[in-house]
């Protein structure tokens, strides 16, 4: 995934399939997995993610449950 993103000059990579909610920065790339609304893994909450690109170098990723309530322990802030 990282190699393909580099080929496309992607700074943010959104992916799924694992159903594990989380985000991390590796070098200059940010990887975001929204989790799953249907079959979450490693958490009981069914989640989705919303990314806010505040400025050219500031990204915030917040996670929410199916009721629209924020999952506070799944908040990530990144600087590119």
N, C-alpha and C positions, 0 to 999 in steps of 0.2 A: 504494500500500500504506500509506503514511504517513497519507494523508488518511482512509482507512477506519479505520485503527487509532485515530486521534483521535476519529472519530465514536463509536467503541465504548469510548473511554477506556482503551485498551490501553497498558500500559507495555512489555510484551514481545511482540514479533512474531516468530513462527517461520514460515519460508517455505522453499521449495525451488525446484524446476524448473531453476535454473541449474546445479545440481550442484557449486557452488563453495563449499567449506567456509569459514566465517568468521562473525564477529560484530562489530558496531559499534554505538556509541551516537550517536544524532543527537538533540540536545536532551535531552528526557526520555524518549525511546523507545530501546529496545534491539532491534536486528534480528539474528536468529540464522538462519543457513543451515547445516544439519547436513552438507552435502556430499552424497555419494552412496555407498551400499554397492555399487551395481551399475556406475555409469558416472561416476566422479569426473572433474572438470575442474580444471585448473591444479595438480593434485597427483597423485602416484602412489598414495597411500594411499586406500583405500576407508574412508570415515569416517561416524560418527554422533556426535551431541552429547548431552551431559547437562548440564542447567542446575541449579545449586544456588542457591536463594534463601536465603542465610544469615540475613539479618535484613531488616527492612522496607526497608533502603536498600542492601544488598550482594548482588550477583549474580555468580556465577562460572560460566563456561561452559567445560567441558572436552570435548575431542574424543578419540575412541578409534578404533582401526582394527578390522577385523572379527575380530581375535584378542583383542579386549578390552584391548589395550595402549594406554596413553595417548600421544597425539601432543602432546608437550610444547610445541612451538612454536605450537600452536593452543590456547592457554589465554588466556582473557580474563576480566578483573575489571572490574566496573562499579559505580558508585554512582548511585543514583537521587536 
